[in-house]
């Protein structure tokens, strides 16, 4: 068997510098390890994986996207809100909030009424059907969370939530500094 045939069987292309590939792989591994020590990267990875796992089930069971389900869930925690408040509280851009709330209104899960005190905004509330959907989403959310966090003992769980709340109180301050141009200098 010739060299090219052997190389093709082991997925190696002739002319490729294997030493360079191994060096690059080592560098990537080091970068992955470094990312694993950054809290925001870990939180982002965790969030993305949890959402990726939940999205198909949400769509199948409720017919809603993750964004739509998040809006229904959030509306279930308050008596009413506005699209601007949703965008701020959920960290979702206003256009996505608008598309999602329009669909939720079409589905009969959310009511949207002009604010009598502020003609430029609408007040969003859950309908009865929306409240029923919210209960289903809440059950799914809390059951998943309980199962996800069952690797923590009670003290670790308490400390984890305490740490998350503490970090959350600092987000606005950090965002203001970002808006002022901080954190770009090395």
Secondary structure, 3 states (H helix, E strand, C coil): CCHHHHHHHCCCCCCCCHHHHHHHHHHHHHHHHHHCCCHHHHHHHHHHHHHHHHHHHHHHHHCCCHHHHHHHHHHCCCCCECHHHHHHHHCCCHHHHHHHHHHHHHCCCEEEEEECCEEEEEEEEECHHHHHHHHHHHHHHHHHHHHHHHHCCHHHHHHHHHHHHHHHCCHHHHHHHHHCCCCCCC
